[in-house]
């Protein structure tokens, strides 16, 4: 990491959010940061690239090719840092996803092997979020113009940021801001997240730091140390799933194989399914995160505590409502 790069140790407090980003980096999980303006969402997101694993030679070549095709870099030196791209919510579809008379990569492709930060997520159009979700899910985009046909890799780690309501100050203790948003306004605002929400494994509330906080307290571990933990977890996943795959990529069958490894865990998981409004994709998401938490702890098996922590990063408030009988990924059916 360059000496002038931002570092996690610069962030005061926000231990819950920093823990979430460590898990995200370790397992390749997408993240949604939820908090009022000024709570540090952008600061947190910008530091995520500093704890991601070191670029492999193949990843570096892919980044260099994308940048040269976009006209951003004419050097032959492969990049050494992972990209961080933060398109504005008014960006055109071509700017986000690529296109033009001569096919060029968009922001999703330029963030490949790095971080795509979508601030004020509900302000992006539904079409834009649908398109971003499709590209990230597919991992590539195919563009054609005339006789030219190009396929660009498009697999970034997505970090979305949103306020809890249109004004941004719902349930905050700020003496200077009072939320007057109606329930209907809040529901409509949050519903704009729907196109992308199924890709998000970690939902994280980011609270503002108190002005009375002691700024001389140690602020946490540096990025270099956190990256070592991330790389150890990724190595465990590569041994389990194969090279270039992370826990976020697990199939439902792999989740059963590598998470639900004993009867007490299966009972606990089915209790979660029975007693919450989480739909099957959300339950699978929780179990993938639990596997990553276990990897960070160096545990070969997922334990109840790992699943319990993973549940703390899943906020049903931001999930689509359950509208049909819920089928467990482990075979149980609930109503």
C-alpha positions in Angstrom: 0.0 0.0 0.0 1.4 3.5 -0.9 2.6 5.5 2.1 0.1 8.3 1.4 -2.9 5.9 1.0 -5.8 6.2 3.5 -5.6 3.8 6.4 -8.2 2.2 8.6 -6.4 3.4 11.7 -7.5 6.9 10.8 -11.1 6.2 11.5 -12.2 7.1 15.0 -14.8 4.6 16.5 -17.2 2.9 14.1 -16.1 -0.5 15.3 -19.2 -2.2 14.0 -18.8 -0.7 10.5 -15.1 -1.5 10.4 -15.8 -5.1 11.4 -18.3 -5.3 8.6 -15.8 -4.1 6.0 -13.2 -6.5 7.3 -15.7 -9.3 6.7 -16.7 -7.9 3.3 -13.0 -7.8 2.2 -12.4 -11.3 3.6 -15.4 -13.0 1.9 -16.0 -10.8 -1.2 -19.3 -9.6 0.2 -21.2 -6.5 -1.0 -22.1 -3.9 1.7 -24.8 -1.4 2.3 -23.9 1.5 4.7 -26.9 3.2 6.3 -26.5 6.4 8.2 -27.2 10.1 8.3 -25.1 12.7 6.4 -21.6 13.2 7.9 -21.5 9.8 9.7 -18.4 8.7 7.8 -19.9 6.3 5.1 -17.6 7.6 2.3 -14.5 7.6 4.6 -15.2 4.0 5.4 -15.8 3.0 1.8 -12.6 4.6 0.5 -10.5 2.6 2.9 -11.9 -0.8 1.8 -9.5 -1.1 -1.1 -6.6 -0.8 1.4 -7.5 -4.1 3.1 -8.4 -6.1 0.0 -5.9 -8.8 -1.0 -2.8 -7.8 -3.0 -3.5 -7.8 -6.7 -2.5 -11.0 -8.5 -0.6 -10.7 -11.8 -3.8 -11.7 -13.8 -5.9 -9.1 -11.9 -3.3 -6.4 -12.6 -3.3 -7.2 -16.3 -7.1 -7.1 -16.4 -7.1 -3.7 -14.8 -4.5 -2.3 -17.1 -6.5 -3.5 -20.2 -9.7 -1.9 -18.9 -8.0 1.4 -18.2 -6.2 1.5 -21.6 -9.4 0.7 -23.4 -11.2 3.5 -21.6 -8.4 5.9 -22.6 -7.4 6.5 -18.9 -3.9 5.1 -19.1 -1.4 4.7 -22.0 1.5 3.3 -19.9 2.6 -0.4 -20.1 3.1 -0.6 -16.3 0.5 -2.8 -14.7 -1.3 -1.1 -11.8 -0.5 -2.2 -8.2 -3.5 -0.7 -6.4 -7.1 -1.9 -6.6 -9.5 0.7 -8.1 -12.0 2.7 -6.3 -14.7 4.2 -8.5 -17.5 6.4 -7.2 -19.9 7.4 -10.1 -22.4 10.2 -9.4 -26.0 9.2 -9.2 -26.7 11.3 -12.4 -24.2 9.4 -14.5 -25.5 8.2 -17.8 -26.1 4.5 -18.6 -23.0 4.6 -20.9 -20.9 6.1 -18.2 -22.0 3.4 -15.7 -22.1 0.3 -17.8 -20.1 1.1 -20.9 -21.0 1.7 -24.6 -20.6 4.3 -27.3 -19.9 4.2 -31.0 -16.6 2.6 -30.1 -17.3 0.3 -27.1 -15.7 1.6 -24.0 -15.9 0.3 -20.4 -18.1 2.1 -17.9 -17.6 2.6 -14.2 -18.7 -1.0 -13.3 -15.9 -2.4 -15.5 -13.4 0.2 -14.3 -14.1 -0.9 -10.7 -13.4 -4.6 -11.6 -11.2 -6.2 -9.0 -11.7 -3.2 -6.8 -14.6 -1.3 -5.2 -17.6 0.3 -6.8 -19.0 2.9 -4.4 -22.6 4.0 -5.0 -23.3 6.9 -2.7 -26.9 8.2 -2.1 -28.0 4.8 -3.6 -31.8 5.6 -3.7 -31.0 8.6 -6.0 -29.8 6.3 -8.8 -32.5 5.4 -11.4 -34.2 2.0 -11.2 -32.8 1.3 -14.7 -29.3 2.2 -13.6 -29.4 0.0 -10.5 -31.0 -2.9 -12.5 -28.2 -2.7 -15.0 -25.4 -2.5 -12.4 -26.9 -5.5 -10.5 -27.0 -7.5 -13.8 -23.4 -6.7 -14.6 -22.1 -7.5 -11.2 -24.1 -10.7 -11.0 -22.9 -11.8 -14.5 -19.3 -10.7 -13.8 -18.9 -9.3 -17.3 -20.5 -7.1 -20.0 -20.8 -7.7 -23.7 -20.8 -4.5 -25.9 -21.3 -4.3 -29.6 -21.0 -1.3 -32.0 -21.1 -2.0 -35.7 -18.9 -5.0 -36.4 -17.0 -4.5 -33.2 -17.8 -6.8 -30.3 -16.1 -6.6 -26.9 -16.5 -8.4 -23.6 -15.3 -6.6 -20.5 -14.9 -8.2 -17.0 -17.1 -6.4 -14.5 -16.8 -8.0 -11.0 -16.3 -5.3 -8.4 -17.1 -5.4 -4.7 -20.1 -3.1 -4.4 -20.5 -0.7 -1.5 -23.8 1.2 -1.4 -24.5 4.1 0.9 -27.9 5.5 1.9 -29.6 7.6 4.5 -32.3 5.9 6.6 -34.9 8.2 5.2 -35.3 11.1 2.7 -34.0 13.8 5.1 -31.4 11.5 6.5 -32.0 11.9 10.2 -34.4 9.2 11.2 -33.7 7.9 14.7 -30.7 10.1 15.2 -30.0 11.9 18.5 -28.8 15.1 16.8 -30.1 18.2 18.6 -29.9 20.1 15.3 -31.9 17.9 13.1 -35.4 16.5 13.5 -36.9 13.9 11.1 -40.3 14.8 9.8 -40.5 12.1 7.1 -43.8 10.2 7.0 -44.0 6.5 7.0 -45.0 6.5 3.3 -42.1 8.7 2.3 -39.6 6.4 4.1 -41.2 3.3 2.6 -41.0 4.8 -0.9 -37.4 5.9 -0.4 -36.2 2.5 0.8 -38.1 0.7 -2.0 -35.7 2.3 -4.5 -33.0 0.0 -3.1 -34.9 -3.1 -4.4 -33.0 -3.6 -7.7 -29.7 -4.0 -5.9 -30.6 -5.3 -2.5 -30.4 -9.0 -3.4 -26.7 -8.6 -4.1 -26.0 -7.1 -0.6 -24.8 -9.5 2.1 -24.0 -7.0 4.8 -26.3 -4.2 6.0 -24.5 -1.8 8.4 -25.8 1.1 10.4 -23.2 3.9 10.6 -23.8 6.2 13.6 -22.4 9.7 13.8 -19.4 10.1 16.1 -20.1 12.1 19.2 -18.4 15.5 19.4 -17.4 14.7 22.9 -15.5 11.6 21.8 -11.9 11.5 22.9 -9.9 11.9 19.7 -6.7 10.9 21.3 -7.8 7.3 21.9 -6.2 4.6 19.7 -8.3 4.4 16.6 -7.8 0.8 15.6 -5.6 -1.6 13.5 -3.8 -0.3 10.4 -4.8 -1.4 7.0 -1.7 -3.5 6.5 -2.4 -5.7 9.5 -6.1 -6.1 8.5 -5.1 -7.0 5.0 -3.0 -9.9 6.4 -6.1 -11.3 8.1 -8.1 -10.9 4.9 -5.5 -12.7 2.8 -5.4 -15.6 5.4 -9.2 -15.9 5.1 -9.1 -15.8 1.3 -6.4 -18.5 1.2 -8.7 -20.7 3.3 -11.5 -20.1 0.8 -9.3 -20.8 -2.2 -8.3 -24.1 -0.7 -12.0 -24.9 -0.1 -13.7 -23.5 -3.2 -10.9 -23.1 -5.8 -8.7 -20.3 -7.0 -10.4 -16.9 -7.5 -13.6 -17.9 -5.6 -14.7 -16.4 -2.3 -17.5 -17.2 0.1 -19.8 -14.7 -1.5 -19.6 -17.0 -4.7 -20.8 -20.1 -2.9 -23.8 -22.0 -4.4 -26.7 -23.1 -2.1 -25.2 -26.7 -2.2 -21.8 -25.4 -1.1 -23.5 -23.4 1.7 -25.0 -26.7 3.0 -21.7 -28.5 2.6 -19.5 -25.9 4.2 -21.8 -24.2 6.8 -24.5 -26.6 8.0 -22.1 -29.3 9.1 -23.8 -30.6 12.3 -27.3 -31.1 13.7 -27.3 -28.2 16.2 -26.4 -25.8 13.5 -29.1 -27.1 11.2 -31.7 -26.7 14.0 -30.5 -23.1 14.7 -30.6 -22.2 11.0 -34.1 -23.5 10.6 -35.2 -21.7 13.7 -33.9 -18.5 12.1 -35.9 -19.3 9.0 -39.0 -20.0 11.0 -38.9 -17.0 13.3 -37.8 -14.2 10.9 -39.1 -12.6 7.8 -35.8 -13.3 5.9 -36.4 -14.9 2.5 -34.2 -17.8 1.2 -31.6 -15.6 -0.6 -31.2 -13.5 2.6 -30.8 -16.7 4.7 -28.1 -18.0 2.3 -26.5 -14.6 2.5 -26.3 -14.8 6.3 -24.8 -18.2 6.1 -22.1 -17.1 3.6 -21.2 -14.3 5.9 -21.0 -16.7 8.9 -18.6 -18.8 6.9 -16.4 -15.8 6.4 -16.5 -14.9 10.0 -15.3 -18.4 10.8 -12.5 -18.1 8.3 -11.4 -14.8 9.9 -11.3 -16.6 13.3 -9.3 -19.5 11.7 -12.1 -21.9 12.5 -12.5 -24.9 10.2 -16.2 -25.2 11.2 -19.0 -22.6 11.4 -20.2 -22.2 15.0 -23.4 -20.8 16.4 -21.6 -17.6 17.4 -20.5 -17.0 13.8 -24.1 -17.2 12.6 -25.3 -15.0 15.4 -22.8 -12.3 14.4 -23.8 -12.6 10.8 -27.4 -12.0 11.7 -26.3 -8.7 13.2 -25.4 -7.5 9.7 -28.8 -8.4 8.3 -31.5 -5.8 8.7 -35.0 -7.1 7.7 -36.1 -3.5 7.3 -34.2 -3.4 4.0 -35.3 -6.7 2.7 -38.3 -7.3 0.4 -41.3 -8.4 2.4 -42.0 -12.2 2.5 -45.1 -12.7 0.4 -45.1 -16.5 -0.1 -44.3 -19.7 1.9 -40.6 -19.7 2.8 -38.6 -22.7 1.6 -35.4 -23.3 3.6 -32.2 -23.8 1.7 -31.7 -26.8 4.0 -34.9 -28.4 3.1 -37.5 -27.2 5.7 -40.6 -25.4 4.6 -42.3 -22.7 6.7 -45.2 -20.5 6.3 
